[in-house]
Amino acid sequence: MNPARPAPTAAVTVVGIGADGWEGLTDVSRAALSEAEVLIGGPRQLDLLPPHCAGERIAWPSPLRPAVPGLLAAHAGRRIAVLASGDPMFYGIGRALAEEVGEAGALRVLPHPSSVSHAAARLGWPLEDVEVVTLVGRPAARLAAALHDGRRILVLSAGAGTPGEVAALLRDRGFGASRMRVLEQLGGARERMTDEATADDWPEARPPGDPLNIVAVTCHRAPDAPRLGAVPGLPDDAYEHDGQLTKRHVRAVTLGTLAPAPGELLWDIGGGSGSIAIEWMRTHPSCRAITVERDPVRAARIIRNADRLGVPGLRVVTGAAPAALAELPPPDAVFVGGGLTAPGLLDACWEALPAGGRLVANTVTLESEALLAGAHRRHGGELVRLAVAHAVPVGGFTGWRQAMPVTQWAVQKTLDTPSGANR
């Protein structure tokens, strides 16, 4: 039997450090920093180290992520220690380093209690019941997707101004009664927690506090504020639109057929108001979407809707498909809600899909329906007609008003599926 191979020596050690600085580190973390030839971190973190940590000190440049490969390459062969706030693998630099170093054992991570763990401990909040939203390097609009009555949220702040931004967003989204507390310098000698106040009462002129803070929010929705659920099928009036909107009931069926899963990418072609892409992204924080819309006015409207509904990361491409699809990353799923009769559109979408990818197309016109029927004959899948009727007043009585029926083709691509969706 072959002897066990020794684990490879880590090329980079990343050390989590808290507001308590050197005193709060374990002996293992202190030794890693003392022995390092190169110390990389933010200026605040580097200032926490004592003089006997004699390695060359390098502050991260801005923007940080693009600088990682060059810094590691420039100091290859030397003992490198990278400082991170709290737990490096929880919204920290550890992710970027792991992506860059790659090889198992090449990265050694020495975590410290995260600010989120400290905050939950101070508040008495079970961490598994808390939503964590980071606004570090991200727009405050991301918080909107996490707002549900009664939920607790810990917001990782980008700086001293974040609490005020959070309060303003809560007021704007109908959650002004939500209770807020700001926890500063968690774990350090200057730790402080503000008194509880509602977002409505949060003074706009409040003096900025410490930039190292977390905002704790207990959500309370106003009775007259829109109730936006966690599953697809948001009310139509949640969107700004000009009539080009996949209506609520058809949208819920369409998202169910597209079947979003964490980390997947959707192409939403003929975005209209962006509702399909937006609700795809709302299903999980890691879901991504690109919507293609040829009308610049509608494209701008999609951006506003995405911001309003908490998914400002939605990428909007202004242009006509299929030409606008040429440079896009490959999708896991494609939705075609408009432009089906554009020459080559279905072919381009089909060719872009990997095996296992899904394609869903909706139409209300006979011309596009004929196209979908032909694609169904070639590739199989499911061809359905969706009909929705609404009760409306008819004189002094009530009757049904039928909406235009929607024809939907849905198919999953397999390895043995032939190409040429509309040839």
N, C-alpha and C positions, 0 to 999 in steps of 0.2 A: 504494500500500500504506500502510495506517494505521500511524503510529509506535507502538511498544510503549508501553502505558500503564504509568506508574510504579507500583510496588507500594505499596499503602496503608500509611500510617504506623501502626505498632503503637500501640494505645492503652495496652497493658500490656506491660511487659517482666518476665519471670520469670527470675531469676538463681539458678543452682545454686551452692551454697557448701558446702565441706567443713569438716572439723574443723581444717584448716590455715588457715581464715579468709581474711582479705584477701590474705595473701601467696600463697595458692594460686590466686587468680583470674587470669584472662587480662586483658589491657589492655582488651579490649572490655567484659568484665563490669564492671571497675572504672569505666570511663567511664559505663556505664549507671546504676550506683549513685550516682556522684558528681553526675550531672546530674538525678537524679530529684527531683521536688518532694514526692513521697509515698513513703515506704518502709514496706512491710508485711511482717511476718514474725513468727516466734516470738521471744520474749525472748532466747533463747540466740543465735539468728542475728543479731538486731539488735545484740547486744553485740559481735559480731565486726567491726562496721564502725568505721572511724576517724572522728574528729570532723569531718573536712572533708566527709563525706557529710552534708550539712546539711538534707536533706529532712525533712519532718514524719514522725516515727517512730510507727507504729501497730502494736501487738501484736495478733495474732489473738485474738479472743474464743473461748470454748468454749461450745457446740459450734462448730466451724469452718465446716463446709460451709454451713449456713444463713446465715452472716454474709457470704458472698462477694458476693451480688448487691447488698446494701445498701452495703457498703464501696466497691465499684466505682462505684455510682451517686453516692455522696456526694462522690466525688473526680473525677467525670467532667470531662474537659477539662484535667486536670493530668497531668504526666508521672508515671506510677505504676511503681514497681519492686517486685516481690514476691520475697522471699527464700525459697528452698527448699533442703532438704537434698539434696546430690548432684545426681542427674539428676531434674529436676522432673517428667518424663514417666514415671518408673518408680516407681509407688506413691507419687506425690507430688502436690503442690497443682496441678501443671500440668494434670492431667485436669479438675479442677473449674473452673479458669480457662478452659480450652478449651471446656468445655460451656457456660459462662456467656457468654463473649465471642462465640463462634460464628464470626463472619465471618473468612474467611481473611485473614491479614495483620494482624488486629487484636491478635494475641498474638505476641510475640517471645520465644523461649525460648533461653536461653544455658546449656546443660547443663554440669555438672561431673562428673567420675568418681563413680559411685555407690558407696555403701558395699559393695554386692554385688560390684562390679568389684574394689574394693580387697581384699575378703575372698578372692575367688577367686585373686587374684594372690599373696596372702600364703600361701595354703594349697597353691598349685600345682594347683588344681582347674580343669579346662576348664569354662568357664561353661555351654557348651551341654549338658553332662551333669549339671548341678545343678538340683535343684528349689528354687524360691524360694517361701517361705510367709511372708506378713506377718501378724503378730499385733498390729500397731498399730491400736488401736481395734476389734479383733476378738477373739473368744474363742479360747483356746488349743486348743480341741477341733478347730479347722480343721486342725491339724497331723496328726491321725489319718489323714486320707484320703491323705496323702503317704507313709505309712510302708510301705516295701517293703524286703525284705532286700537289703542291699548298696548301696542308693541313698544319695546324698549330698544333704543338705538345708541350705540357708542360711535361717535364721529371722530375720526382721526384728523386733527386740524392741520392746516397748511401754515398757520401762523396766528398771530394775535387777533387778526381780523376775522377769523373763521367763525367764532361764536355769533358775531353780528350778522354774517351772511346766512348762517343757519336760521337765526331768528327771522330774518326777512323772508327766507324761502318758506318757512313754516306758516307765516302770516299769509303769504301770497297763495299757498295751496290749501287754505282753509283749515290749517292746524295751529292757529294762533293760541289756542288754549293748552297746547303741549307744554309740559314742564321741562325746564332746562337747568342743568348745573354744569359748571366748568371746573375741571380738575386740572391743576397745574403742577408741573415739576414732580410728577408722581414717583415716589420712592426716594426722593431726595430730601435734603434738609429744609428746602424752601417749598415743600409740598403745601398746596392750599386748595380748598374747595369752596366755590362761591355759594352763597345762599340760593335756594331754589327760587326761580321766577318763571312765569309763563313767557312764551314768545311774544304775546301781545304786550306784555309789560316790559319787555327787554328794551332799555333806552337806546335809541339810535346814537346818542352822544356819549354812551358809556365809555369811559377811558379804556384803552386796550390793556389787556392783562399780559401774562407771560406768553411768549410765542410757543412754548412747549406745553401744549394742553390737549385735552380730550373733552368733547362736549357730550354730555349724557342727556338723552331726550326720552321722555315718556310721552308717547303720541296720544293726542286727543283731537279728534276730528269734530269740527263744528257741525251741528245738525243739518245745516243747509248746504254744506260742502259736498261736492260730488263724491260718491263712494266708488272707488276704483279697486276692483277685486284683483286677486293674484292669478287668475286664469284668463285666457283669451276670451274676447267678447265684451270689451269695454263699451260703455254707452256711446252711441254715435256723437252725442254732443260733447264728448271728451276731446274731440278733434276739431280743429279749425279746418274747414274744407269748402270747396266750391261745388259740391255734388259728386266729385270724383272720389268716392269713398266706398270701400268694400263694407257693406252694411253689417251690423252687429252679428246677426244670426249666421249669415254666410261666412263672416270672418271667423267665428268660433269653429265652424265646421272645417274651414280651410286650414286654420292653425292645427287643429286636431289631426288632419290628414298629413300636413307637413311634418308633424311629430318632432319638434325641436328637442335636442338633447344638449347637455352642457358642453360648451366649447365649440359647437358647430357654427358654420358660416352659411348664411342665406343670401342668395341673390333675389331681390324683389324688383321685378322688371315692370315698368309702367307704374311707378310708385304712387301716383295720385296724391293722397294725403299722408302716405307712409304708414298706414295703420297695420299692415301685415308685418312689415319689418320691425316696427316699434313693439308690437305685442310678441313677436318672436324673441326680441331681446329682453323683454320683461320676464320671460319664463325662467331665466337663470342669468346671474351676473356675467357668466363667461360666454354667453351666446353672442355671436357677432352677426352683423347684417350690413349689406350694401344695397342701397336702393338706387335704381336708375330711372331718371325722369327727364324727359326732353324739354319740358316747359320750365324756364327759369323761375317763373312766379310760383309754380307749384313746388319746385325744388326748395325754394326759400321757405315755403309753408311747411314742408316736411321737416326742415331743420327746427322750426319753431315748435312743432308738435313733439318732436323727439326730446327737445329740451324740457318742455312742459311736463312730459310724462316720464321723465327720469332716465332717459337713455341718450344722453348727449353724444355718446360714442358712435351713434349711427352714422355711417359714411354715406353721403349723398353724392352721386355722380350725375352731373347735368349733361345729358346727351341722348342721342337716339340709339336704341338697340337695333341690330346686333353690333354695330360698329363700336359702341361704348363698352362692350364686354371684353374687348380684345386684351386689355392689360390687367384685368381683374384676377385676383387669386382664385384658385379653383373652389367651387362651392360644395357643400354637403347636401344642399337642397336648393331648388329654384322654384320661385313662384312667378308666374306670368299673369299679370292682371290687366295688361293692356298691350296693344301693338302686335297681337298675334299674327296679323296678316302681313307684317313686314317681311319681305323676302329673306329667307335664311335664318329667321329668329329661332324657330324651334330646333333647327339643325344645330345652331351654335350652342344653345342651352344643353341639348342632348350630348354633344361632343364634350362639353366642359365637365359634365358630371362624371365622377368616379363610380366604379362598381359599388352598389349599395346606396348611391345617391337617389334622392327623390325629386320628382318634378310634378308640380301641380299647376294647372292652368284653368282659369275661369273665363267664361265669356257669356254675353247675352245676345250676340248677333248670330244670324244664320250662317254668314260667311265664315266666321271663326269656328262655329260649331262643326261645320263640314271639315275644317282642318283638323280639329280634335278627333272627329270620328275616324279620319284617315290615319292619324297617329295611333289611335287605339287599335285599329286593325293590324298595324305593323308591329307594335310593341306590347300590346296587351295592356295590363293595368285595369283600372276601373273607370268607367264612364257613368256619371250620375247626373241627374237633374235635381236641383234644389229649388223648392218653391216655398215662399213664405207669404202669408196673408196676415193683415192687421185688422183688428176690429175698429170700425170708424162709424161716426154718426150717419144715419140715413134717415133724414127727416127727424121724426121723433123716436126712431128706432135705431138699431145697431146692425151693421152688416159687415161683410168681409171685403177688404180691398186687397187684391192680389198684386204683389210686387212682380217685376219682370223675373221670369225663371232664369236661373243661372245653370249653365252646363259646365260641369267640372270633370276634367280628366286628371287622374292621378296614377303615377306609375313609379316603380322602383327599378333602377337600372341594374341588370345582372351581367356577369361576365359573358354570357352567351347571347345577350340581346343584340340584334343587328343595329347598325347605325342607319341614319337617314330618316328622321322623324316625319318630314313632309315632302319627301321626294316622290 
